[in-house]
């Protein structure tokens, strides 16, 4: 019985890899209709947790590194998928949206955004986080102090939250990363 189960698992794994390859082929085809590319992108994100994590992470990182335009397309598509589900009340769809956003952050080279949930998530995946807040009195400052202490252990130097008025201090570094 165990041999049968292992054989099924191996067949399923090969089918998932084949499905992944087909979707990557569609995404690489610049002449594919946008609707096909969007569907392939959505399926790729659905397949990521089922294939090796390394494959999905490498795919995201290579897309951002080799083709910033393709990376922006991926960001845009994820944003649209999440926005479409913003008013979704079904728990499973909300969970999928969070998983999708988590996959994107886990595969990123860095996170630059607003201070809060996703800026906390990035260091747990070994991704450096630079975030900005607009009013220090607009949140519980002890949360930021705790985050600084925790993330200094998890990813030394990998978490920085700044007041938006201090953005000029890191602008030269950001421009080098974003290029």
N, C-alpha and C positions, 0 to 999 in steps of 0.2 A: 504494500500500500504506500509506503514511504517513497519507493522508487517511482511510482506513478505520480505522486504529488510533486516530486522534484522534476520529473519530466514535463509535467504541465507548467510548472513555474518557469522552466527554461524556455518552453515554447512561447509562453506569454511574454517573457522578457524579449525574445527575438521579434515577436510581433510588435511590441512597443518600440523597439529600436527601428524597425522597418517603418512604422507610422511616423516616428520622429524624423527619419531620413526623408520621407515623402514631403512632410511639412517644411523641412529645411529647403528642399528643392524648390517648392512653390515660392517660399520667401526669397530665395536667391534669384528667381526668374523675374527680371525687371519688366518683362512684357506681360506678366500675369495680371489679370484684372484685379482691381483694388479689393473687390469683394472676396476673391479667392485668397488674396494675401492676408486680409483681415481675419478670415476664417482659419487660415493656417497659423497665424500668430496666436489666435485664441486657443487652438488645439495644442500648439507648442507649450503654452503655459499650463494647459491641463495635463499634458504629458510629463512636464518637468518633475513633479513629485513621484511619478511612477518609474522614471528611469533613474540612472545614477545621478545624485545631486551634483557631482563633479561635471557631468556632461552639460546640464542646464546652466550651471554657473559659468563654465568656460564659454558656452554659447553667448551668454549675455555679455561677458567681459570682452570677448573678441569682437562682438558687434559694436560695442562702444569704442573700443580701441582702434579697430581697423576702419570703421565707417561711422564717424560721429552722426552722419545723416541718418543711417539706419538705426542707430541708438536713439535718436530723437523720435524717429517713427515708432519705435517700440514704446518709448515713454508716452507718446501721444495716444497710441492704441490702448495702453494700460489705463491711462487717465480716462479715456472714453468709456472703457468697459466698467471702470469703477463708478464713474458718474452716472452711467445708465442704471447702475444698481443702488444708487444712493437712497432712493425711496423704497427700496426693496425691504419688505418686512420678513420675508422667509429667512429663517436662521441659516439654512445651508448655503444660500446665495451670499449672505453677508459674510459667512465664514470663507467662502471661495474668494470673495473680494479681498479680504484681509490676507489670505494665503498668497494671492497674486501680488499684492503690494509687498509682502514680505519676501517673496522670491526675487522681485525686482531689486530690492535693497540688498539682499544677500548676494546678488550677482554683480553689484555695482563696485566700482573702484573707490567711490567716496560718496558721501551724502552731503548735500548743501541744501538747506531748507529752513523752515520755521522751527523754532524751539518747541518741543513737545514729543508726542508719541513716537513718530518715526525717527526723530533724532536720537531717541533712547534705543530704538531697535537696532540701528546700524552697528554699534560697537559689539553687540552680542553675536554678530556674524563676522566680526573681524574687519568691519568696514568703518573707516574714519568718518566722523560726523562733525560738520560745521553748521551751526544753526544760529538763527537770529531771533531776538524778541524785541518788541517795540516798547513795552512798559514793564520795568522790573517789578512794579507794584501790581501788575496785572496777573501775577501767578504767585504761588507759594514759593518764596525764595529758598526755603529749606529743601524743597524738591531738587532745585538746581545744585545746591551744596552737596546733597546726598549723591546725586548723579555724578558729580565731579569725583567724589571719593570712590564710588563703585567702579566707574569706568577707568579710573587711573589704574586699577588693579586688573580689569578685564583687558583693556587695550591702552596701554600707557601712551599718552599724548594723542589719543584717537577721538577725544570728545572735547569740543569747544563750543560754548554758547556765548554769544556776544550781543550787546545792545546794538540795534540797527544803526545807531549813530556812530558806531565804531567800525563799520564795514570797511571804511577806507584803510584801516590798518592791515587788512588781509586781502585787499583787492589785487595787489600784484601777484600774490600766490594763487589766488583763484583764477586770474586770467591765464596763468601758465597751465593750470590743470584743465581748464575748459577748452583750451585750444585744441 
